């Protein structure tokens, strides 16, 4: 299925495969983070909501403790405050019951509040009965309530808030403000008891005041540090909080100054319980007001975080969608860009696949991998055009083309370069062979012309010798006839002897000429045999050249197969060279056969000439003997009869010899005629070989070699 999709569709499919699960997982992760962050902030809000009435209860119990201690000492001026404090304690208990019912189980503090509530109820009912132990009961309950606030802070994540502003404001509300209120409340209530008792300050009370004094300073400084650190991140809340915080500091400083002035450096306090109550209560009330101002700010911070988490979820989802759309659009643009660039390359590749090298690619300005691919493809097209151009020039016979491989890994360029070099070397070798063949043909043609001329001369000489032999035979017959007549008439002996002497002399001359002609024939025929052997050597050279041409055609055919479709021109050249090689082989075979016939005929002619020469020399000797006899006849007519008998016998033998000479001359003439025919055949073969050489030279001239 993937093979049927285009690149753009594959990218879209891949993007969908990766993007949709990623979008889902991211959404789930963001939602989980929001849920986790929301739960974290919600728990902090629950803890803060639970903490508020507890702080109010602590403040109310502090008032109730101080007023109750004064009333027990007989001071009646604060009765109204006692009732108000009891009402505030009741209201705080009701509020705590409500938040405990709502959030106690979620925060895990249900078991912590129930005992404290019972103790509070009991304390409100039995405080008069407790006497002086009432103070410790209040203090222990307040201490446990402060511990409950710490537990609520831990269970509601207020102790672990990751944001600086909310963390330090939470630290102020759950530790610094309650502890500061309690330390100042303890000092107020103890000092109030001393003032109600008559102002006597004991040593242990001064030590207790000193410890409280230091704790007030510590928590006041901690409160100041918490707010300053909170302002560093949430400076916008400083105008709302700093006034109240400064009021706490001022009230605490005033409270400590009054404590130092009225109780730490005197033996007897001079201040009245009512004045001390008003002075010290302003400090605790200022701390409670700071708490009441800070708690809503902290609530706003936590609620704002919840709102931000919700908006962040929506923003995250929106940004994810926008990012997905941006990625999709950019991916589509990238794919279109790549597809457009690859489209031209693909069309060019399709044309190249059918052998069309007329493709043209625009100059590529891209610098990415697609641009590199297009540039490389353009280089490949140029390289193929160069190879095709070189192959076309080679197919037209232009071997002067220079093919340079693009790199050591260029197999086609290297093969074409090697083929061109091999063809150039082979064509040079063929040209040199043709030149040698031309020279050999000229030599063969000249030799054949000489042989033909010698054969013609030999034939003429043989004809002349035959005529002379006929004349000798006629002369011998006439001598025989004359010898017969001598026997009939001695008177005519002188005349016949004179004529016989002349005839014998003519026969001697003719026989000498026959002998000379026969020797000349033998010499010519021997020269013809040597020329035939030279022709045989040249024929062997031509045969070797034909074998080399055949090998050249095989190599050219192999290179043409390697070159593929571009080597068809070489295949034609290889076939032409092979045909030329076959014709050369047939011509050399025919020439070899003709030369063998010439050599055989020459051998027969030489043997016949030698035999004829011996016969002619015998006839000459006989003719000389006949001349001597004729001269003897002239000297002595008395010996005519015997001489005539000798002449008759000699003439008969001479006639027989002349017949033999005539027969030998006929054989010589027949051999000469055969020799002439062989020479004519050689001449025709040489002319055919010359024509083949000319055709081969014309074929080679079609190829242009590098200088």
C-alpha angles and dihedrals in degrees: 000000000000089000089063094055124090121233092260091052091048090052091049091049091047091048091051092048092052102029101050096052089041091051091048094047092046091049091049091047093048090045090049091048090048090048091048093046091044092050089048093051093041090054090050090052090049091050091048090049090050091046097055099068090041090058089047089050091051091051092047092048090049090055092044091050094052096044092044091051091051093047091051088054090056100261109141101179094089101051092113092054089052093058091045091050091050090051091049090051090052093049092049091050091053091050092047090051089054096049091042090055091049102038108010094092092043092050095039096236101114092109092048098057102044096068092043090052091052092049090049092052091047092048093053090052101042105031093111091051093052094065113185090354088068090082093056091045090055092045093049091049092048090049090052091048090052087050088050088054089052090049091049089050091053095045094045096048092245087124091054102040107149096210118085099221097048093040095056094040088051089049089053093049098045101035118007100045098040092045093045090049091049095048092049090043092054091050091047095048096046092045089047090055091050091050090049091050094055104278102280109151115202126205096248090051091052089053091049091049090050091053091048090046091057092045091051090052091048096049092042090055091045090051091051091048093049093053094045091052090047090051090054089070103024104035090157090074095053096091090054096047110027095071092054092043092050089048089056090050093048092046091047092049091048090046092051091046091053090046092052092045099044106032115012102054100032137069094215126032116231100192120101120240092244094052092045090049093053093045097047096038091058088064095050091042090051089053091049091049089051089052092048089051096044097047094063090046090051089047090052091050092051093044090048088052089053090049091048091050090053093045090044089055091052092042090048092050091046092047090047090052091045090046090049090049091046091048090046093049093044090045090050091048091047092048091047089048092049092042092052092050093044090046092068091045090048093051090048090049091051090052091047089051090064093043097259107146094175091095118127127198123199119240106278117229097175117113098196130090092278090055090048089050092049091048091049090048091051089051089050091052091050090048091050090049090052090049092047091048090050091048091048092051091047090049088054089053098260103136092164089087115118116218117196119190113234092226141345087270093055097113096174094045091047092048091048091047091049091046092050091048092047092048091049091050092046093046089050089050090047091049090050090048091049090051090050089046091050091052091046091049091052090050092046091048091051092047091047090050090050091047091047090049091047091047090051091049090046090051091050090048091049090050090049090048091050090052090048091049089052089051090049090049091050089047091050091050090049090049090052091049090048091049088055091050089049088060089053096045128021090184091073093048096098092052093044093046090051091050091044091051090052092046091048090050089051090049090051090051092047092048090050090051090048089050091050092047091048091051090048089050091050090049093048092045090049089050088048089054091052091048089048089055089049088050088050090054091048089048089053088051090050089048090052089048089051090051090050089048089051090050088047090053091050092050091046089050091051092049089047090054090049091051091052116196091358091059098063089103089056091050089057090049091048091051092049091049090048092050089049090049091051092049090048090051092050091048093048090048090052091046090049091052092048091048090050089052090047092049091049093046090046090052090051092047092049091051092047091046091051090049092046090048091054090047091048091050089051090050091049090051090049091047089052089050089050090051091052089050091049090050089049088051090055091051096052127027086182092072092048097111094050091042091047089051090049091045090049091050091044091047090053092050089044090051090052091048091047089053089051090049090049090050091048090049090052089054090047091050091049090049090047090052090049089047089051091051091049091049090050089051090049090049091051091048091048090051090050090048089050090051091049089049090051091049090049091048091049089050092050091047088064088069119078114210128201115257 
